[in-house]
Every structure is written in structure tokens, then in C-alpha cells.
Amino acid sequence: MSPVEKREPAPDPTGPSTIQKVVKTVFLVSVWICLGLYLEITGPTLKDLKLRANLDYEDVSRAVSGRSIGFFIGAALGGFLVDKLDPYCDLMVALCLDLGATATIIAPYSQNISLMWFLFVMQGTFEGIINIAGQKLVLEIWQEKAASPLFLLHFGFGVGSFIVPQIANPFLAVPKPTAAPNSTNITTAVPVITTEVTEYLRGSKIEWAYLIVALITIGVSLVFYFYQFCGKWSRNRQANRLKQDTDDQPTFREIIDPATCANGKRLFGVQVFGLLFLFFFIATGGERVYGKFIRSFAIDHAKLDGDEASLLNSSFWISFAIGRFAGFVAAKWISIRIILLIEGTGALVSAILLNIFGDDSSTMLWILTQPMAFFIAPCFPSGVGWADFHIHLSGLGITFLLLGGALGGVCFMWVIGHVYESNGPLSFFYVIQAYGILLCALVFILHFSTWGKGHRFKDQVKEVVEVVDIKAVKLNFDEKSDKEKNNKQCN
């Protein structure tokens, strides 16, 4: 049976109503809000984690990069689990939310970099599993209408990310820099040497912020335990889907072959997947750097106080969420190829302006942070959309893209931690400038490397027409044979 002739599962007449679909989608968006809360709380609390564990920026950024390593593991593991245990996607989401919340509660108490790194690896692992299981649930609920709900999931992450700095802010340490001279002997003409002693108007109590975020996450998980054990339609429907079309399941070789996703064009499939891996590597890495370090940079270089720096952090994530929603709206009228060009160019221009004007002016830092967030926000979902425009994205294909993003998060966080500690806060702008150049260059490479090659839906339409023509010819032949047979019987 050819791919275009593959029989789709029959609609389930006992399935959920539209209201039930919307309600469950709202709860799934709330899952991504929780991911934004417990994964991005490390941004506003980065200085406090450094203080409490007596680490430098390089150490704490490497610990935080554990999330990306965990996401690498979770993406690979999640694809396998979802394929093998499809009826239990709701349970996977619930358990991973609870386990991620547990790691979040413990994180601020860790005084050892290895333990801190391990906890963030756990967070990332559960994030990877949730990412795949949650999107699979949306695909099964909405079928061919799943594009908009999938985009809203990523919008939820932005919502959680801009809320969490305000949750954390009341519990952050408030420093009061003072200069205390060392003992010196003026009569001997020895120069006066001073050391900076930091006093605190308010000590760090970030364990309460981490606890609040964890409790919210656990509360959302209860809903998915209900869906797993009480939502009979969802569980039974998924179980029934596993029994359909068992004879048409692809072999392992077909699953891992890029030609399977590219209508038999193996070299084209390798080219697209290779470029997309680099794209997600860069896009995710740069996003992690800006989200994690903007508050620390605002305090260390722009000399903002803690409250104002937290507001700047929140404003970044507000613009980030708006950018993802704007991408969802724009995709209805603008080609995904053009949207990617706009995003890459916008990120590059924003990075250049930040380096020119954001260095000496806190006002310009505030202003230019917003377009940077706006343009980089939709890069992740737009990359998925661009991939789907050119090839058929299998579950393993999606996992491959997520792995690229995870590796990018690790490498970029290690780089920023090292240069920030060694060369000072201004190196944050230099890393962002490099990110903007690489992102924009790769977007144009993606665009022109597939110039004139059309899209996969065009090929699918052609194949459908060919199949219909073959069936029509076969039907005419059968009708002609029947008529000849009848004529012979009459004679």
C-alpha cells in the first residue's frame, strides 16, 4: 500500500465535544506555563544561586546548562516512551510534572555544583518527555486542526517565563555595596588598597519562590492523573489507535532513513535535517543565554537595582510571549519561509543596536531588549513549521531537532559562563552579537538552499492525482471486462 493510499482511522463517534477539546487544550497550555515557571526561575535567581553555593558565574552557568543535557536525554527517551506507551501520555505528563517539581524544590538548597547540575539535568529530562507527550496529545485531540493549538503550547511557555521573575523578586537578596579600606600605613607612602565588601539589606530566601513554583506545577499535574484514570475516552481511543494499520507500520530502517521524510529524496532529506539541526542549535542556545543572563547583566553592568532588573527580565518574557503569538497570527497570511527571514534579520539588527546603544544607556537596554525578545521568540516553532513545509516530520525527526536545540543550550551556556566570568559583563553583548550573526546567516542559507524546490504538499497532491488516475483506469477496465462478459453470456 502506497503512502497516499494509507487508510486513516475512522472518526470516533463517542469522542469528546468541542468544549471538552478546548478544556483539555487549556490544561495542556497550563503545562507549558508550568515549564516556563520552573525552568526559567534560574534566570532571576542566578545571582542568588551563585551567592548561596559560593560559586562564580562560570560554575553556576555550567550547572544551569544541565537542563539542556537533560532535555537531550528526555527528547530521545520521550520519543521511545510515547511510541511504546501511547495510551499513557496523560500519565507521563503528570509524573514528569511532579518529578520536575521535586527537583525544583531541592535545587536552591544544593551547595555542591555536581548536585545542582544533576537536579537541572533531571528538570531538562522531564521537560523533554513532557514536550513530546504533550504535543502528541494535542495532535490526537485536534487531528488536522492541530497547528494552532501547537503554537499556543509554546505561547504558554512565554507566559510562565514572564510571570516567574515577579514570583521570585520578593525573595531575592538585596545587596548594599560598601567600600572598606584595609589597614595601611600612610607615612611610608604605601598606596591605599580597598576591597569591596558586600552587605545585604535582605538575605536570599529563594527556596520559597522555588517552592511556590513547584506547588503550582504539582497542582496542574493532578488534572492529568484525572484524565489518565477517569478520562476513559482519551485512554481507550489511544489504545484503539495502536491496533489499527499494524500491517502498515514502517521498518526501523525506514524510520531512520531521511528519504522516508523527503518523498524518497535521500540527499535532500540529509541536507534539510543537517541545516535544521544547526538552526535549532543556534536558535535555542541564544535564547537561553539572553533569558538567563539579562538580569545579572542589568545589575552588574547597567547598575539597575534588583527590582528594576527583575522587571526588565519580565519585560523580556512578555515580549517573548507576544512574539510567539504574533508568529501564530502571521503564519495565516505569510509564508513560513518569509517569516523566518524576518525573524533572523530582526534578531541581527536588534543585536547590533544593543551593542551600539545598550552599552552606556539603561534606557536603551530596556527599549532594545523588547525587539530582541520579539524576534527570537517564534524561531523555535517557525523552525518546526519550515521543516514541515519541506519534509514530513516523523516522531524521530522531531526528536532529532530537539536534540540540536539541547546541544546548543549546553554549548552556549558554557561559553557565556566562561567569558562572563573571565572578561566581564560586557561579554554578554558580544555573545548576543555572535548569536545574531549566526542565526541570520543560517536563516538565509535555509532559504536559498531550498530555493525552487517547492514544498512537500505539492508532491503529495501529484501523488494523489496519480493514484486517482490509476484507480480510474482500473475501474474503466473492470467495467469493460464486465460488459464483455455479459455480452458473451447473452450470445
C-alpha positions as CSV (number, residue, x, y, z in Angstrom):
1,M,0.0,0.0,0.0
2,S,1.5,3.4,-1.0
3,P,1.7,6.3,1.5
4,V,-1.2,8.2,-0.2
5,E,-3.4,5.1,-0.1
6,K,-2.9,4.5,3.6
7,R,-6.3,4.3,5.4
8,E,-6.9,6.9,8.1
9,P,-8.5,5.8,11.4
10,A,-12.3,6.2,11.3
11,P,-13.7,9.1,13.4
12,D,-14.7,8.1,16.8
13,P,-18.4,8.9,17.3
14,T,-18.0,8.7,21.0
15,G,-15.2,11.2,21.1
16,P,-15.1,14.5,23.0
17,S,-17.1,17.5,22.2
18,T,-15.5,20.7,21.0
19,I,-15.8,22.1,24.6
20,Q,-14.0,19.1,26.0
21,K,-11.3,19.5,23.4
22,V,-10.9,23.2,24.3
23,V,-10.8,22.5,28.0
24,K,-8.1,19.9,27.7
25,T,-6.1,22.1,25.4
26,V,-6.3,24.9,28.0
27,F,-4.9,22.5,30.6
28,L,-2.1,21.4,28.2
29,V,-1.2,25.1,27.7
30,S,-1.1,25.4,31.5
31,V,1.5,22.6,31.4
32,W,3.8,24.7,29.2
33,I,3.1,27.7,31.6
34,C,4.5,25.4,34.4
35,L,7.5,24.6,32.3
36,G,8.2,28.3,31.9
37,L,7.9,28.8,35.6
38,Y,10.2,26.0,36.9
39,L,12.7,26.1,34.0
40,E,13.1,29.9,33.8
41,I,13.2,30.6,37.6
42,T,17.0,30.2,37.3
43,G,17.2,33.4,35.3
44,P,16.1,35.9,38.0
45,T,17.7,33.8,40.8
46,L,21.0,33.3,39.1
47,K,22.9,35.7,41.3
48,D,21.3,34.1,44.4
49,L,22.3,30.6,43.4
50,K,25.8,31.9,42.9
51,L,25.8,33.5,46.3
52,R,24.3,30.6,48.2
53,A,26.6,28.0,46.8
54,N,29.6,30.2,46.8
55,L,30.2,29.7,43.1
56,D,31.3,32.0,40.2
57,Y,29.3,32.7,37.1
58,E,31.2,30.1,35.1
59,D,30.3,27.4,37.6
60,V,26.7,28.3,38.0
61,S,26.1,28.6,34.2
62,R,27.6,25.2,33.7
63,A,25.2,23.8,36.4
64,V,22.2,25.5,34.7
65,S,23.3,24.1,31.4
66,G,22.4,20.7,32.8
67,R,18.9,21.4,31.8
68,S,19.9,21.3,28.1
69,I,21.8,18.0,28.7
70,G,18.7,16.6,30.4
71,F,16.5,17.8,27.5
72,F,18.8,15.9,25.1
73,I,18.1,12.8,27.2
74,G,14.4,13.4,27.6
75,A,13.8,14.1,23.9
76,A,15.4,10.8,23.0
77,L,13.7,8.9,25.8
78,G,10.3,10.6,25.3
79,G,10.1,9.6,21.6
80,F,10.6,5.9,22.6
81,L,8.1,6.1,25.5
82,V,5.4,7.8,23.6
83,D,5.6,5.3,20.7
84,K,5.6,2.3,23.0
85,L,3.2,3.6,25.8
86,D,0.9,5.7,23.7
87,P,-2.2,5.2,25.9
88,Y,-0.4,6.6,28.9
89,C,0.6,10.0,27.6
90,D,-1.5,11.7,30.3
91,L,0.2,9.7,33.0
92,M,3.6,10.6,31.5
93,V,2.8,14.3,31.7
94,A,1.5,14.1,35.3
95,L,4.5,12.1,36.6
96,C,7.1,14.3,34.8
97,L,5.5,17.4,36.2
98,D,5.7,16.0,39.7
99,L,9.3,14.8,39.3
100,G,10.3,18.2,37.8
101,A,8.6,20.0,40.7
102,T,10.6,17.8,43.2
103,A,13.9,18.7,41.6
104,T,12.9,22.4,41.7
105,I,12.2,22.2,45.4
106,I,15.6,20.7,46.1
107,A,17.7,23.0,43.8
108,P,18.1,26.1,46.0
109,Y,19.4,24.0,48.9
110,S,22.2,22.4,46.9
111,Q,25.6,23.7,48.0
112,N,27.5,21.5,45.6
113,I,27.9,22.2,41.9
114,S,27.6,18.5,41.0
115,L,24.3,18.1,42.8
116,M,23.0,21.4,41.3
117,W,23.9,20.2,37.8
118,F,22.2,16.8,38.4
119,L,19.0,18.5,39.5
120,F,18.9,20.7,36.4
121,V,19.6,17.6,34.3
122,M,16.5,16.0,35.9
123,Q,14.4,19.1,35.1
124,G,15.5,19.0,31.5
125,T,14.9,15.3,31.1
126,F,11.3,15.6,32.3
127,E,10.8,18.7,30.1
128,G,11.9,16.6,27.1
129,I,9.3,13.8,27.8
130,I,6.6,16.4,28.5
131,N,7.4,18.2,25.3
132,I,6.8,15.1,23.1
133,A,3.9,13.5,25.1
134,G,2.0,16.8,25.4
135,Q,2.3,17.6,21.7
136,K,1.2,14.0,20.9
137,L,-2.0,14.6,23.0
138,V,-2.7,17.8,21.1
139,L,-2.3,16.0,17.7
140,E,-4.7,13.3,18.8
141,I,-7.3,15.7,20.1
142,W,-7.4,18.1,17.1
143,Q,-6.1,15.9,14.2
144,E,-5.8,18.0,11.1
145,K,-6.6,21.2,13.0
146,A,-3.7,20.9,15.5
147,A,-1.5,23.6,14.1
148,S,-2.9,26.5,16.1
149,P,-3.1,24.6,19.4
150,L,0.5,23.5,19.0
151,F,1.6,27.1,18.6
152,L,-0.4,28.0,21.7
153,L,1.6,25.5,23.7
154,H,4.8,27.4,23.1
155,F,3.0,30.7,23.9
156,G,2.2,29.2,27.3
157,F,5.9,28.8,28.0
158,G,6.4,32.5,27.4
159,V,3.6,33.3,29.8
160,G,5.2,31.3,32.6
161,S,8.6,32.8,31.9
162,F,7.4,36.4,32.3
163,I,5.5,35.6,35.5
164,V,8.3,33.8,37.3
165,P,10.6,36.9,37.8
166,Q,7.8,38.5,39.8
167,I,7.2,35.4,41.9
168,A,11.0,35.3,42.7
169,N,11.6,39.0,43.2
170,P,10.3,39.3,46.8
171,F,12.7,36.5,47.9
172,L,15.9,37.7,46.2
173,A,18.9,39.0,48.1
174,V,19.1,42.8,48.1
175,P,22.9,43.9,48.2
176,K,24.3,47.1,49.6
177,P,27.8,47.6,48.2
178,T,30.2,49.4,50.5
179,A,34.0,50.1,50.4
180,A,36.0,49.1,53.4
181,P,39.7,50.2,53.4
182,N,42.3,47.7,54.5
183,S,44.9,48.5,57.2
184,T,47.5,50.8,55.6
185,N,50.5,53.0,56.8
186,I,50.2,56.4,55.1
187,T,53.6,57.6,56.4
188,T,55.5,55.1,54.4
189,A,53.8,56.2,51.2
190,V,52.1,52.8,50.6
191,P,49.1,53.3,48.3
192,V,45.7,52.7,50.0
193,I,44.2,49.4,48.9
194,T,40.5,48.9,49.3
195,T,38.3,45.8,48.9
196,E,34.6,45.7,48.2
197,V,32.6,44.3,50.9
198,T,29.0,43.4,50.1
199,E,26.4,43.8,52.7
200,Y,22.8,42.8,52.3
201,L,19.7,44.7,53.2
202,R,17.7,41.5,52.7
203,G,19.1,37.9,52.6
204,S,18.3,35.4,49.9
205,K,15.1,33.3,50.5
206,I,14.7,31.9,47.0
207,E,13.7,28.5,48.4
208,W,10.2,29.9,48.9
209,A,10.0,31.1,45.3
210,Y,11.1,27.6,44.1
211,L,8.5,26.0,46.5
212,I,5.7,28.2,45.1
213,V,6.5,27.3,41.5
214,A,6.7,23.6,42.4
215,L,3.3,23.6,44.2
216,I,1.7,25.3,41.1
217,T,3.2,22.6,38.9
218,I,2.0,19.8,41.2
219,G,-1.5,21.2,41.2
220,V,-1.6,21.1,37.4
221,S,-0.3,17.5,37.4
222,L,-3.4,16.4,39.3
223,V,-5.6,17.2,36.3
224,F,-3.7,14.7,34.1
225,Y,-3.9,12.0,36.7
226,F,-7.7,12.5,36.3
227,Y,-7.5,12.4,32.5
228,Q,-5.5,9.1,32.7
229,F,-7.6,7.2,35.2
230,C,-11.0,8.9,34.7
231,G,-10.9,10.1,31.1
232,K,-12.0,6.8,29.5
233,W,-12.4,8.2,26.0
234,S,-8.9,9.5,25.8
235,R,-7.3,6.3,27.1
236,N,-9.5,3.9,25.1
237,R,-9.2,5.9,21.9
238,Q,-5.4,5.9,22.1
239,A,-5.4,2.2,22.9
240,N,-7.6,1.5,19.8
241,R,-5.3,3.5,17.6
242,L,-2.4,1.2,18.4
243,K,-4.4,-1.7,16.9
244,Q,-5.1,-0.1,13.6
245,D,-3.0,-0.4,10.4
246,T,-0.5,-2.8,12.1
247,D,0.5,-4.2,8.8
248,D,1.5,-0.8,7.5
249,Q,4.0,0.1,10.3
250,P,7.4,1.2,8.8
251,T,10.5,-0.8,9.5
252,F,13.3,0.5,11.7
253,R,15.4,1.2,8.5
254,E,12.6,3.2,7.0
255,I,12.2,5.2,10.2
256,I,15.8,6.3,10.4
257,D,16.2,6.9,6.6
258,P,15.9,10.6,5.7
259,A,14.5,9.6,2.4
260,T,11.3,8.4,4.2
261,C,10.6,12.0,5.3
262,A,11.6,13.6,2.0
263,N,9.5,11.6,-0.5
264,G,12.4,9.3,-1.4
265,K,14.9,12.2,-1.9
266,R,17.6,11.0,0.5
267,L,20.2,13.7,-0.2
268,F,17.6,16.4,0.1
269,G,16.5,14.9,3.4
270,V,20.0,14.8,4.8
271,Q,20.5,18.4,3.7
272,V,17.3,19.7,5.4
273,F,17.9,17.7,8.6
274,G,21.6,18.9,8.8
275,L,20.6,22.5,8.4
276,L,17.7,22.3,10.8
277,F,20.0,20.7,13.4
278,L,22.3,23.7,13.2
279,F,19.4,26.1,13.2
280,F,17.9,24.7,16.4
281,F,21.4,24.5,17.9
282,I,21.9,28.3,17.4
283,A,18.3,29.5,18.0
284,T,17.9,27.6,21.3
285,G,21.4,28.5,22.6
286,G,21.0,32.2,22.0
287,E,17.5,32.2,23.6
288,R,18.9,30.5,26.7
289,V,21.7,33.0,27.1
290,Y,19.5,36.1,26.9
291,G,16.8,34.7,29.2
292,K,19.3,33.5,31.9
293,F,21.8,36.4,31.9
294,I,19.8,39.6,31.2
295,R,19.0,40.2,34.9
296,S,22.6,39.6,36.0
297,F,23.9,41.9,33.2
298,A,21.4,44.6,34.1
299,I,22.7,44.6,37.7
300,D,26.4,44.1,37.1
301,H,26.9,46.4,34.1
302,A,23.8,48.7,33.8
303,K,23.7,49.1,37.6
304,L,20.0,48.6,37.9
305,D,18.7,47.7,41.3
306,G,17.3,44.2,41.9
307,D,13.6,45.2,41.5
308,E,14.2,47.1,38.2
309,A,16.3,44.2,36.9
310,S,13.5,41.7,37.6
311,L,11.1,44.0,35.8
312,L,13.5,44.0,32.8
313,N,13.6,40.2,33.0
314,S,9.8,40.1,33.0
315,S,9.5,42.5,30.1
316,F,11.8,40.3,28.0
317,W,9.5,37.3,28.5
318,I,6.4,39.4,27.9
319,S,7.8,40.5,24.5
320,F,8.8,36.9,24.0
321,A,5.2,35.7,24.5
322,I,3.9,38.4,22.3
323,G,6.4,37.4,19.6
324,R,5.2,33.8,19.6
325,F,1.6,34.8,19.4
326,A,2.4,37.2,16.6
327,G,4.1,34.4,14.7
328,F,1.0,32.3,15.1
329,V,-1.1,35.1,13.6
330,A,1.4,36.0,10.8
331,A,1.6,32.3,9.7
332,K,-2.0,32.6,8.5
333,W,-1.1,35.1,5.8
334,I,2.7,35.0,5.3
335,S,4.8,32.1,4.0
336,I,6.9,30.4,6.8
337,R,9.9,30.9,4.6
338,I,9.4,34.7,4.7
339,I,8.6,34.7,8.4
340,L,12.0,33.0,9.2
341,L,13.8,35.7,7.1
342,I,12.1,38.4,9.1
343,E,12.9,36.8,12.4
344,G,16.6,36.2,11.6
345,T,17.1,39.7,10.2
346,G,15.2,41.3,13.1
347,A,17.4,39.4,15.7
348,L,20.6,40.5,13.9
349,V,19.5,44.2,13.7
350,S,18.5,44.1,17.4
351,A,21.8,42.6,18.4
352,I,23.7,45.3,16.5
353,L,21.7,48.1,18.1
354,L,22.2,46.6,21.6
355,N,25.9,46.7,21.1
356,I,25.9,50.3,19.8
357,F,23.4,51.9,22.2
358,G,22.7,49.4,25.0
359,D,26.2,49.6,26.4
360,D,26.0,53.1,28.0
361,S,22.3,53.6,28.4
362,S,20.0,51.6,30.7
363,T,17.0,53.2,28.9
364,M,18.2,51.8,25.5
365,L,18.8,48.4,27.2
366,W,15.1,48.4,28.2
367,I,13.9,49.5,24.8
368,L,16.1,47.2,22.6
369,T,15.5,44.1,24.8
370,Q,11.9,44.1,23.6
371,P,12.5,43.6,19.8
372,M,15.3,41.1,20.6
373,A,12.8,39.0,22.5
374,F,10.1,39.6,19.9
375,F,12.1,38.3,17.0
376,I,13.9,35.3,18.7
377,A,10.7,34.0,20.3
378,P,9.0,32.4,17.3
379,C,12.2,31.0,15.9
380,F,11.6,27.6,17.5
381,P,8.0,27.0,16.3
382,S,8.9,28.6,13.0
383,G,11.7,26.2,12.5
384,V,9.3,23.3,13.0
385,G,6.9,24.9,10.5
386,W,9.7,25.4,7.9
387,A,10.7,21.7,8.3
388,D,7.1,20.5,7.9
389,F,6.8,22.7,4.8
390,H,9.6,20.8,3.1
391,I,9.6,17.3,4.6
392,H,7.3,15.0,6.5
393,L,8.3,15.3,10.2
394,S,8.2,11.9,11.9
395,G,8.5,11.5,15.6
396,L,12.1,10.6,15.3
397,G,12.6,13.7,13.1
398,I,11.1,16.0,15.8
399,T,13.4,14.3,18.3
400,F,16.4,15.0,16.1
401,L,15.6,18.7,16.0
402,L,15.1,18.9,19.8
403,L,18.5,17.2,20.3
404,G,20.1,20.0,18.2
405,G,18.4,22.6,20.5
406,A,19.5,20.8,23.6
407,L,23.1,20.6,22.5
408,G,23.0,24.3,21.6
409,G,21.7,25.2,25.0
410,V,24.7,23.3,26.6
411,C,27.4,24.9,24.4
412,F,26.1,28.5,24.6
413,M,25.6,28.4,28.4
414,W,29.2,27.1,28.8
415,V,30.6,29.8,26.6
416,I,28.7,32.7,28.2
417,G,29.6,31.4,31.7
418,H,33.3,31.4,30.8
419,V,33.5,34.7,29.0
420,Y,31.3,36.5,31.5
421,E,33.5,35.4,34.4
422,S,36.8,36.0,32.6
423,N,36.1,39.1,30.6
424,G,33.3,40.9,32.5
425,P,29.6,41.5,32.0
426,L,30.0,43.3,28.6
427,S,30.9,40.0,27.0
428,F,27.2,39.2,27.3
429,F,26.6,41.7,24.4
430,Y,29.4,40.1,22.3
431,V,27.9,36.6,22.6
432,I,24.5,38.0,21.6
433,Q,26.0,39.7,18.6
434,A,27.7,36.5,17.5
435,Y,24.3,34.7,18.0
436,G,22.5,37.3,15.8
437,I,25.1,36.9,13.0
438,L,25.0,33.1,13.1
439,L,21.2,33.0,13.2
440,C,20.6,35.4,10.4
441,A,23.2,33.7,8.2
442,L,21.7,30.3,8.7
443,V,18.2,31.5,8.0
444,F,19.3,32.8,4.6
445,I,21.2,29.5,4.0
446,L,17.9,27.6,4.8
447,H,16.0,29.9,2.4
448,F,18.3,29.7,-0.6
449,S,19.3,26.1,-0.2
450,T,15.7,25.0,-0.9
451,W,15.0,27.7,-3.5
452,G,12.9,26.5,-6.3
453,K,12.3,23.0,-4.8
454,G,8.7,23.6,-3.9
455,H,7.1,22.0,-0.9
456,R,6.1,18.5,0.2
457,F,2.4,19.2,-0.2
458,K,2.8,19.8,-3.9
459,D,4.4,16.4,-4.3
460,Q,1.6,14.8,-2.2
461,V,-1.1,16.3,-4.4
462,K,0.7,15.0,-7.5
463,E,0.9,11.5,-6.0
464,V,-2.8,11.6,-5.1
465,V,-3.8,12.6,-8.6
466,E,-1.7,9.7,-10.0
467,V,-3.3,7.2,-7.6
468,V,-6.8,8.5,-8.6
469,D,-5.9,8.2,-12.3
470,I,-4.7,4.6,-11.8
471,K,-7.9,3.8,-9.9
472,A,-10.0,5.4,-12.7
473,V,-8.2,3.3,-15.4
474,K,-8.6,0.2,-13.3
475,L,-12.3,0.9,-12.8
476,N,-12.9,1.5,-16.5
477,F,-11.0,-1.7,-17.3
478,D,-13.2,-3.7,-14.9
479,E,-16.4,-2.2,-16.3
480,K,-15.3,-3.0,-19.8
481,S,-14.5,-6.6,-18.8
482,D,-17.9,-7.0,-17.1
483,K,-19.7,-5.7,-20.2
484,E,-17.8,-8.1,-22.5
485,K,-18.6,-11.0,-20.1
486,N,-22.3,-10.1,-20.1
487,N,-22.4,-9.9,-23.9
488,K,-20.8,-13.3,-24.1
489,Q,-23.4,-14.7,-21.7
490,C,-26.3,-13.2,-23.8
491,N,-24.9,-14.6,-27.0
